[in-house]
Amino acid sequence: MDMGEPGDVTVGGMWEPIQYQFDNLPVHLALLHTGKVLGFGGSCNDPTYFIDCRPAEVWDPQTGAIEVIDQVLGGDIFCAGHTFLPDGRLLVAGGTYGYDVKRLGIVPLPPFSGLRQAYLFDPISQRWTRIDDMSVGRWYPSLIMLGNGEVLTMAGFTEHFPWVVLRRIEVYAPGSGWREFKEAARWMPLYPRLHLLPNGDVFYAGSYNTHYTFPFTLSSFPTATLNPTTGAWKTIGLPKQAEREEGSTVLLALTPPDYRARVLLMGGGLTTGTEATADAEIIDLSAETPAWESIASMHYARYYCYAVLLPDQTVLVVGGREGLKGHQHTPGSEPTDDHIHLADVLPPPPQDPKAVRAAEIFDPATGQWTHAAPMQVDRLYHSGALLLPDGRVMVTGSNPARGQADRRIEIYQPPYLFKGPRPVIESAPEAVNYGTAFEIVTPQAAEIDTVALIHPMSTTHCFSTEQRYVGLEITARQADRIQVSVPTNRSLLPPGYYMLFVLREGIPSVAPFVRVS
């Protein structure tokens, strides 16, 4: 569906002409603290690449150059989980141990099996390092870093018969490796959408990528919070619209003085013949009794939608498909000699009449959705989107069916880039400590009304556990500089690298990276 571009760029923004594309399908994306974007897909949903997986690539948004990481890994990290560590390295765990080709002469259920392996990617050396394996294989796991720098890993299919969904939760501690978190064991859907709350709890937000997770039903996976110290879960309940497969969630901007934690849930549906929904909901996790509340619906129903939190605290939603799910795993199919490799697919897939190219923007301050400029390319299953340090948004990938892939990169310029001169950060520290204050030198010091640290996204399958906006209090102001304070709460502001934005009336600067430690 292509609704035409809104004429006012100060309202709908603008998409740049397409100039770049990856060589391979970037199922997984991560913005590195070097400012470059890592894209990788392992076998890229192509079983003929299962043994000889496709290399990762690094794209430089400033120059357009794409570097191939010519390094062979020992396993297929297609459909892994990933998150950044405090030192900026990317932890990638799980992936594909077995494809959905015929097993024992029958159509397999579930279609894939999970990998035990785990890797670290170093943004500086741009090299992979294999670390200790997890105790079990995981296909479609979610990883989330806690305020102490440790990583929770949950969900996924195992590697061996009966290929069940996992109850086991594991913790990765940098320097000491994996351990099982027995007290927290819980059935979870595949790729559960997780968010770290300022009180230290981890929130499962009710959207997921469930495939063949029999014998579970929707009521098996109510939204809930996990205390990562005790392992205790507290059930909240299902969203008002419970059918949220292939939907998206965002932890909205955390701002002073109270840093209220609210989560936006939108889109999705259900595999078994349910059309996509446009419904959206918000839950306030800071309330005494949190509960989902319906808000204005999106303008378009969407499976496979991506939501990106912007520096002005609005949320850009891109991509997706109306109607029924269009993704085809083709379970049970065997590769053939005339199989088309994804890297060789030219031209890109044909346009899907149900694809939603129109973007839209949600404003939490008003609760309303605004039409935004439409994309030039369908963005369906295995697409991705993330915020860049200059305030633009990168969108890439799409894999509507096996043997079809779109690897082109689109760049969106949000409306705030057309509303006036941008403030400039002339200098800021490269690292800051909890509970301290630091100075930002800017010629627009008198006009700066907002300062924010935004965590770089590491994203796949319509969500990112790391999308995080933390506002900083301005504590002093001079003609050419402002002083801001760093919170002491590590669950509010987990350790690691952040983009530092200053804003004037909603217009952001270009962000340098700052390490919080």
N, C-alpha and C positions, 0 to 999 in steps of 0.2 A: 504494500500500500504506500503510495507516494502522494502526499497531500500538497506539495508545492511549498516553496521556501517563503517564510514570513518576510515581508519587505523591510522591516525595521530591524537592523542588526543590533540596536541597543535593547531590543526585546528578545529576539530569537537567535542572536549570534550568527556565526557563519562558518561553513566548512571550507577548508583550503583545497585547492586542486590536488589530486592524488599524484605523488611523486615517487614514493618508495614502496617496496614490498620485501617481505622476508622470502628466503628460498624455501623454507619449510613451514608447515602449519604451526603457528605459535599458540598452542593450547594453553600454555602457562606463560604469564608475564610478571615481571618484577622491575620496579624502578630502583636502580642502584644508587648509592650515595655519591657516585661519580657523575650522576646526571644522565647516565645511559640506561637503556632498557634492555633487560635480558628476556629473550623469547626462546622457549623450548617446547618440544612435544614428544620426545622419545620416538616411538614408532609412528606417531601422528595419526592414530586410528587407521593404520595400514598394516595388516599382519605380514605383508611381504617384507616389511622393515623391522620385524620383531627381533631378529637376530642381529641385524646391522642397523641400529637405530640412527635416526637423523641427528646431526650435531646441533647444539644450541647456537644461537646467534645473539649478537649485541648490537643494538641500533643506537646511534648518536643523534638525538634530535637537533643538535646544533649544526652538524655538518651533513646529516643524512647518510653518513657512511654506516654500512652494516658489516660487522666482522663475524666470521665463522669461527666458532670455538672447536678447533680440530682436535677433539679428545674423545676417545672411546670409553664409554662407561660399561660396567659389568652387568647392568640390568636396564630394563625399559621403564623410564620414569614418566611414561604416558599415564595420565590420571593419578599422579602423586598428589600429596599435600605439601604445602611449603609455608614458611614464615621466616622473617628476618631474626637474627640473633642480636644481642646488644652491640657486638663489634661490627655489625653491618654485613656479615656473611649471611647467605641465604641457606637455610636448612630445608632440604627436600627429602621427604620420606615416603616410601611406598611406591606404587605404580602397578605395572601390568606384569604378572608372572605367567599368565596364560590368556590367550585370546579366545574369542567366542567361535572357534572352529569346532567341528564335531568331536565330541568326546564319547567314547564307548558306543559309537554309532547312533547316538540320539542327540536331539537338540538340547544343548546344555542349559540348565538353570542353576545358578545365575550365569550370565554370559561371560563374565571375566573373572579372573582370580588374582589375588593381590601379591605384591612383591614385598619382601622383608627389608630390602636394602635402603640405605640412607646416604645422602651426600651433602657436602657443603660446597657452595660456590663463593669464591673470593672475588669481590668486585675489583680489587686492585690488580691482582695477577690474572684475573679472568680465567681461572682454572678450577676444575672440580677436584674434590678430595673425598674418597669414600671413607665413611666412619663405621662404627659398629652397627650391625643389623638390629632391627627391632626384634622382639620375641616372636612376632607373628607377621604374616604378610597382610598388607592393606591396599585395597583398590578403592579409590574415592574416600580417603581419609581427610579429616580437617585437623590442621595444626594451629595453635594459638599460643603466643608468648604471654607469660604472666609478668607481674610487676617485679618479680625477683630474677627475671631473665631466663627462667626455665620454660619449657615448651610442653603443653598438653597435646597429646595425639589421641584422637578417638575416631571410631567408626571405620567402615570399610569391609569389603569381602576378604576372606582369608585365601590362602594359596592352594589348599587341598580340599578334597571332598569332605563334607558336603558343601564347601564354599559358603559358609554361613556368614551373616552379618555379625560383627564382633561386639561383645559387651566389654571387652578388655580395654582399659585406658592405660596408656603409657606416658611417662614423663621423660623428657630429654633435658639433662643438666649439662651445659657446656663444661667440658673438662672432665666429667665423670661418666657420661653416657646415659643409657636408658635404664629405667626401672619401671616395674608395674605398679600402678596405683589401684590396688585391689579394692579399697574402700569406696572408690568412685565408679565401679563397674556399672554399666547401664546400656541397655539397648538404645541405639541411635540410628537414624536413617543415614543414607550415604551423603557425604559432603554436607553435614549439618552446618547451618549458618551460625557461627559463634561470635560473641563479642565480650571483651573484658570490660567490666563495669568499674567505676571509681572505688567502690567498696571492696574490690578484690574478687568478687564472684564472676564466674563465666556464665553468660546467658546464651541458651539455645533459643533462637529467634523464630522457629516455626517454618522455615523454608529449607529446602534440601534438594538433592538430586537422587531420588530413590528409583532404582530399577530392579524389579523382580525381588523385592525384599519380603517374599512370603515367609511366614504366614501373617505378617503384620498388617494392621489397618491404620487409618489415620489416627484413631484414638490411642494407638500405641506410642505416639511421639508428641505428647503435649509440650508446650514451651515450659522451660524450667531453668533454674539457676543452680550452679554447682559451686560449693565452697571448696576451693582448691587446697585448703589446709586440712579440712576434716574429711573430705570426700562426700559430704552430705549433699543430696539434691533436694530442692524445694520446687514442687510442681506449681506452675501458674495456671496452665490450661491451654486449650487450643485457641488460635485466633478465631475471630468471628467468621472469616472465610478460611476454612481449614485446608482446602485443597491448594497447596502452595508449591507443588513440585516445579522445579526450574524457575522459581521466583527469585527475588533478591531482597536483601535487607541492608540497612545502613544504621550505624550508631551516629546519631545526629551530633552536631557541634557541641562540645563540652565547653561551657563558657563561665567565667567568674561572675558573681562571687560563689554561687552554690554548685556549679558544675553538674547540673541536673542531667541525668542519663535517660535519654529517650531513643527508641529504636523505631525506624520506619520500615514497614514490610509492604511489598507491592508485587503484583503480578503472580504468574505461575498458574497451575492447574493440577490435573491428575492424569496419569498415564491412560487409565482405562476409559477413554472416550469422553473426557471432559474438556470443554473448550477453555482457552485461556481466559483469565479474569483481568479486569482493569481495576479491581478493588484495591484500596490501600488502607493501611491501619497504622496507628502509632500506639506504643506502650510507654508509659512513664515508669521506669524502674526505680525512680527515687520516691515514688508514692508509697504510702504506708501499705496499701494493698494494690499492687500493680495489676492492671487489667487492660486488655486490648480495646481500643476505641476506633471506630470507623471514621475515616476522614474523606474528603473529596476524592473521587476516583480519578485515575489517570485518564487522559483523553483516548488512550488506546489500550485494549487488552493485549497482554504480552506474556508468552513463554520466552525464556532465554534473555530476559532484559538485564542490562547492566546499569548500576546506579553509582555515580561518582560524586563524592562530596567536594564541593568547590570552596575556594578561599572566602567567598562572601556568605558562606553557610547555607547556600542553596544546594539542591541535589539535582544533577543532570541524569536523566534516564535515556538510554539509547538502546536500539536494537530490539530483537525479538520477533515473534510471530503470533498473529491472531489465529483463532480457530483451534484445531486439534494440533497436538505435537507433530512436528514434521521430521524429527530426527530418526534416522534409520540405522540401527546397529547391524541389521541383516544377520541375526544369530544363526549359527550353523553353517554359514557359507564357507567354502574352502577357496583359498587364493588360486588363481589360474594363471597360465602362461601369458595370457593377454591382459592381465590385471594392469590398471593404470596407476602408476605411482603418484602420490599426492604432489610431490615436488615437480612433476612433469605436467600437471594439469594446466593446460592453456587452451582456450580462454577460461576465465573463472566460471563458476557454476551459473546456470541460467537464473534469471530473477524469479523469485518465488512470489506469486500474487498475494500470498498471505503475509509476506514479510512486512514489518513496520519500519520504514526508513525514517519516519518523522521522529524527532527527538522532543522531549519536553522537560521542563524544569519545575521542581517543587520548591516552594518557599515556606519553610517552617514557621516564619513569622506571621504569615497570612493564612496558611493551610491550603493554598491554592496552587494549581498546576498551570503553567504557561506554555503555549506552543513554542517550539524552537525549530531552527532550520533542519531540514531533512538530510540524512546522509545520502551518499551517492552509491552505496553498496549495501546489499543485504547483510545483516549481522545476525546469524542464527546460532546453532549449537557450536561449541568450541570457539566462540569469539571472545574478545577481551577488550577492556577499556581501563585507562588509568590517567590520573592527573600528573601533568609534567611540572617541573619547577617554575616555568615561565607562566603558569596559569592556564595553559591550553590543555586540551584533553586528547589523548591518543586512543584510537579505536582500530582494531585489526582482527583478522581471523574470521572464519566461518566454515562450517563443515556440515552442510545439510544432509549429506549421505556419504557413506564410505566411497572413496574414489572421487569425491568432489571437495575442493578446498579453495578458499579465497584468502590470499596472503597479503593483500594490499593494505597499506597503512593510511588511515584518514586522520586528519587533525582538525579539531573543533576549536574555534575561538569563541568563548562565552561572551555574553552581552557586555560584561564589565570591561572588556578590552576596547569598547567603542564609546565609552562614556566620559572620556577625558584623559588628561595626562596621568601617567602612572607614577606613584611614589617610587623613590629609589633608595635602596639600602647601599650606602657607600662603604660601611664596614660593620661587622658583627663578629663576635668570637666564634671560633670553630668548635669549641666545646664549652658546655656550661654544667654546673653542678646543682643538685637538688637543694632547695632552700636558700639559694643565693639570688642576687640581682645582677643584671648585666646591661650594658649600654648598646644601643643601636644608633649608628650615625646616619642621619638622613636629612637632606635639605628641607624636607616637608614635615619636620618634627612638630610644628605647631598644628598641622592638619591631621596627623595620624590619630585615628580613633579606635583602631583595632590592631592587635598583634596576635598572631596565632602560630603554633607549631602544628604542622600536618605531617603525619607519618606517611612515608612512601608506601604505595600499594604493592602487594604481592597477590596476584589474583588468578583465578581459574574458575570455569563453570559458574559464572554469574555472581561471584561473590569474592570478598576479601575480608579475612578476619582482622586485618591490620589497618583498615581505613579509619583514621582517627584525627580529629580536630580538637586541639586543646588551646583555648584562649588564654593569654597571659595578661595579668594586671599591669597597667602603666602606672608606675609609682613616682616618677619624676620626669620633668620635661625642660629642656633648654632650647636655645634657638636652632641648634643643628643636631640635636640628639634627644633620645628618650631613654628612660630606664624602665626595665620591666623585671618582674620577679618570677622565679621558677618555683612551681609548687613542690612540696615535700612528698606528696603522695605518689608512690611509684605505680600504683594501680591506675591512677588517673593518667599519669605520664610515664609509661614503661620506658626502661632504658633503651637507647639506640639513637639512630640518626633521624632527624626531622627536617622538613622544609620550613624555613622561617619566613613568614609573610607579614608585611605591614600593609595596612589598608587605609585609604582615605575615602569615606563615603562609599564603601563597597568596591572600590577599585584597588586591586592588589599590586604589590611590587612583584618583581622577579625574586624568587626565593633562593638564598644560599642554603647549604646544608649545615646543620648544627648538631653536634653529638651531645646527647643528654646522658650523664653518667654520675 
